[in-house]
Amino acid sequence: MKNRLEQALEECLHLLRQGVSLEECLNRYPEEAEELAPLLRAANLTRQNLSFDVPSAARLRMRARVMDKWSPQQAPTRPIWRIPAMFPRWAAVAASLIILLLLSGIGTVSAAGGAIPGDSLYPVKTGMESIRLAFAFSEMAKADVHIDLAERRAEEIARLAENERPELIEATALRLESHLQVASGVKGNGAAMTKLKSRIEKSATAQLAKLEHALAEVPGAARDALRQALVALGERYAAAIDTISGGVPPIAPSEKFGMIHVFVTDPPRPNVDHVWIEVSEISVHRAGGNDSAWATIVEEPVRFDLLAVIGIHELLGSREIPVGFYTQMRITITGCTIITGNEEHTAHVPSGTMKFPRPFTVEEGKPTTLVLDFDGEKSLVTAGARQYVLKPVVTLLVPGRAGGEDAGPPGGVHSPQAGTDSNGSEANEAGPRETGPTHSGKNQTNQGSGG
């Protein structure tokens, strides 16, 4: 999402190319006029002095010549010239814009907005972003720009996956994480931090939903790289929100409630008949809260067979919990039984309690669906003859949030099974549980997928 200054700059650059005067451009954006003026004067000056059309080949030669002269080996140890300390900051930024326009051309700068990593115009795009950051004069303004740039990186990650360029996804995700780290590190008064927290919560919901939507569409290696990025960014967004929440006055649990459903999906390794997993507790944590901010969804043991959820979603539990913004899920696995033919094996579970960071919102009167998407092949490890280790590799998904409404899990749905034996007999359906108070977590948890 672009802020008003960026939108105004792009619009005014377009108007200048159409022959509209600088004054008329500024009159269209009175609130941004003070910041726009130096940038537009620099662009206008560039247009007036480059009234001829520079051929593309000549522009490329000029750029190559400049970069060759400014190689790391030839760069002077001390600057040949420097801007005096009393020189206005906007002048330095305007000078940067002039250089960028000289090397690239106004049309190139405009076209660079749609570039993604690996494209020839991507350095122009990041150059304009640096100029935009330079014009953010307060810490809060910089944080707002960094959130915007994080959203750009999320869009780039989705497009890289769609274009099957997985080798660039990890580096782009790291740049997104750095934007969030800077944004969450600012300090301000309570009102400013509350506004920043709300902004990053909305951004997290939208961008993670966008990546989840892309995950359902892309194949092969791109899907694997995108899944890893989605998990990492879920952790980074959750950490950023919790950090910012530290500067916001504590929020009491809401007296309003929304329904939350937890499902499990995906198959395990194909060389076993059943993988029965027993879960004793599933809880979710409200942003900015302490240990008392855990809301319990499942508090009685339930079993599910990973092999039985191929292409369907099995309901583990439902409960109404206080509305609000939540940043992670905690799940406690108390046992795992493997069935191969007529043999039964107990799998070792190294980490019984795990956290899965993933921001999501619970709204009044609207169901929220969470899906524990197991990677069965990676989760079940053969440790030796007839010996298995369960190391859950799980992606926590929130389907349907891209459009603002929770669409529920795709595919078929099975009810949870409570009190079954290892072969699944005596299964009883367990419907939505009664609303209860939030549950204080008691176990130490391990980040990620139980490693």
Number of C-alpha atoms within 10 A of each C-alpha: 13 12 10 12 17 17 11 19 21 14 14 23 21 16 15 17 14 9 8 13 13 18 11 12 22 20 11 13 16 11 12 16 18 11 16 22 18 17 23 22 14 19 23 18 12 18 18 9 8 12 8 8 7 12 8 11 9 10 15 14 12 15 15 13 11 12 11 12 12 12 10 9 8 9 11 10 6 7 7 7 6 8 10 7 7 6 9 10 13 17 14 15 20 20 15 18 21 22 14 18 19 18 19 20 19 19 12 15 20 17 13 21 17 13 16 21 20 11 10 11 18 17 15 21 20 16 16 19 17 13 18 15 18 14 20 15 10 9 15 18 13 20 24 20 23 22 24 18 21 25 22 18 23 25 16 21 30 22 17 21 26 18 11 18 16 19 13 18 24 16 14 20 22 16 15 24 20 15 22 25 19 15 25 24 12 16 14 14 9 12 12 13 21 16 13 23 23 15 14 23 22 14 18 27 21 18 24 25 22 19 23 21 16 19 20 10 11 17 14 10 14 22 19 15 20 26 19 16 21 26 20 19 25 26 21 22 27 23 21 23 26 20 18 23 21 13 19 20 12 12 12 8 16 10 8 13 19 18 21 23 20 23 24 24 26 20 19 23 17 10 8 12 18 23 29 24 20 22 23 18 20 24 22 26 26 26 28 21 17 12 13 14 21 24 25 26 30 22 15 12 18 21 24 27 25 22 18 19 19 15 12 18 24 25 24 27 24 23 21 25 26 22 21 18 20 25 25 22 23 23 21 21 22 15 17 22 20 24 16 13 9 6 9 15 14 17 23 18 18 13 19 21 22 22 22 25 26 28 29 29 20 21 18 16 12 14 19 25 22 22 22 22 18 21 18 22 15 14 17 21 17 11 12 8 6 13 13 19 17 27 20 25 18 23 21 23 23 25 20 18 23 18 11 10 12 16 15 17 23 11 9 11 16 16 17 20 24 20 16 17 13 19 15 16 10 11 16 13 13 15 13 17 13 10 15 12 13 19 17 15 19 7 11 10 17 15 14 17 18 20 11
